[in-house]
Amino acid sequence: MSKKRRTGAFPGVLTAVLALLVPGGPVPAQVGATPREPADPWAQLKQLVGTWEGEIDGKLGKGKGVRRYELILGDRFLLCRHRSVRLPQEKSREGDQHEELGVFSFDSERKTIVYREFMIEGVVVRSPCETEGTKVVCTSEAVESGPGIRARLTLEIADRYRFTEVYELAWPGRDLEHYFTNRWTRSPSPYDWR
């Protein structure tokens, strides 16, 4: 007695079901589709890696600054070291020296870049950031040792060699207002090998 093979109206159904059940098997919507890479959240900020010299102009007067950005800890964080000096002038009779460290990180829960500023005055600002074309806008969500203060940092990256930084502050009960604008140009540093 010979066994007859059974053929039905749906010969490909079993194959399709098995393909879906096998780990790594194709999903019908994926067949022929090109997988898309997620957008790199670091794309704009990576352009800042290197050493920069800046012209500072704001409520406290004019000055000069030096800044260095570097990727650290397995390229998972972007560190910013900043130092600026304003000489005595009408807006700032005694002059001013300012230092800060900043760290950009990627918050995988919120899927956004977060910037933390640590200032020599003892103030720490935590700000989630949004990218809008050539701009990176970081608006404070928490300020330590600055009760009621809000801040917004906007970096506008012109190209690999120039960017502008605008800082806005709001004192308790007031709207954000311009505090300073810094114009940065890439320094020809021996450590900037890119």
N, C-alpha and C positions, 0 to 999 in steps of 0.2 A: 504494500500500500504506500502510495506516495503522498507526501504532505503538500497541500496547496498553500502557497503564500497568499496571505490576505492583502488585498489592496483596497483602500477606501477612497472616499471622495477628498480626503485631506492628507495627501502623502507627505507634505512638508511640515505639518503641524508638530509632529513628534520632534523633528530636528530643531525647529524654532524653540520649542519648550525646553529642550535639553540645552540649547545654546544660552538661554536665559538663566538656567539653573547652574551652569558650570561657572565657577568663579573666574572672573576675567573675560567671560564670554561677551560677545557684542550685544548691546542693547539696540533694538531696531532704530531708535532715533539717532544712534551714533554711527550706524553703518553709512560710510561715505562722508560723514561730517568731519570737518577739520577741527581738532581741539583748539580752543582759544586759551592763550596764556593770560592769567590775571594781570591787570595793570600793575606795574611796579610802583608801590607807594613811595619808594625812595628816589624815583627818577629825577625830580627837580632838585632835591636836597643833595644828591651825590655830586652835583656840579660844583658845590661849595667846597669840596675837599681841597685843602691847600691853605696858603697864607695870604692874608689880605691887609691892605692899608686903607684907612678911611678918613674922610672929612666929616666932621660932626657939626651939626647946627640944630639948636633947639632952645627951649625955654631958659636953659642955664648958660647959653652962649655957644661959641664955636670952639672946636678942638680937633685933635687928631687921635686916631686909634689904630691898633694892630689887633688882628684876629686870626685865629687858626682853627680850621675844621679838620677833624680826622675821624675815620671809621675805627671803632675799637671793639674789643670783645667779640671776635669772630665776625666783624662787620655787621653786628646786630644793633649797634648804637652809633650815633654821630655826635662826637664831642666838640664843643665850641669853647675856646679859651679867648677871653676878650680883655683888653686893657686900653683905656683911653685917658687922655689928659686935656683939661681945659686950663689955659693960663688965666691969671687974674684979668678981668675985663668988666665992663659996665654991668652986664647981666649976672656976673659971678665974681664979686670983688676979691674973694680969696682964691679963686680957681677951684679946680676939682680933679681928683683922680678917681677913676672908676674901674673896678675889676669884676668880672663875673665868669662863671662856668655855666654852660648850657648843655643839656643832653636831649637829643631827639631819640625817641624809641617808637617801636610799632606796637600798639595795643591790639593784640589778636582778637580779644573779645569784642572790641568796638570797631575793629578793622580800620584804624586811623592812626596817624602819626601823633604823638604827644610830645610837647616841648616842656622841659623843666629848666627854669633859670634859677641859679643860686648866686645872689648878689652880695658883694662885700658888706653892704649895709645890713645883712642878716635877713633880707627878704627872699622868699622862695615863691616862684610863680609856676603853676601847672596849667598848661594850655593845650587842649586838643587842636589839631591843625587841619585845614582844608586846603586842597590845591585847586586853584582856579586859573587855568592856562599857565602863564609864566609867574603867577603869584602863589605864595604860600602864606596863608592867613591863620594865625594862632591866637585864639581868644581865650582869656583866662577863665578857668572854672574854679580855681582855688588860689588864694594868696595867703601865705604864712607870714606872720609878723607885719602885716599891712592891713589891719582890719578895715573891711568895707571897700578896699581899693579894687578896681577892675583894670585890666590891661588888654591891649590888642597889639600884636606884632605882625607887621606885613613885610614880607621879603618879596621884592620883585626882581627876578633874575633876568637881566638883559641878555647875557650870553656867558660863556665860560670865563670872561675877564672882568665883568662888571655886574654889580647888583646894588639895589637901593633897599634900605631898611627904614621903615616908618614905625615909630612907637607912639601909641596913644594911651593915655591914662584917664581914669575917672575917679575922683575922690568921692567919698560917701555922699549919696544923694545927688550926684551930678552926672552929666553925660560924658562920654569919652571925648577927649580933646587932644589935639596934636601936642606931643611932648618933645620929640626930636626926629630928625631925618639924618641918616648916615648914608654916605655914598662910598661904596667900597670898590677898589680895583685890585686885581690879583697882583700879588707881589712876586717879583722874580726870585723866589727863594730856592736855594739848592735842594731843599727838601720837597719841593713841589715838582715831582717827576712826571706828572701826567701831561 
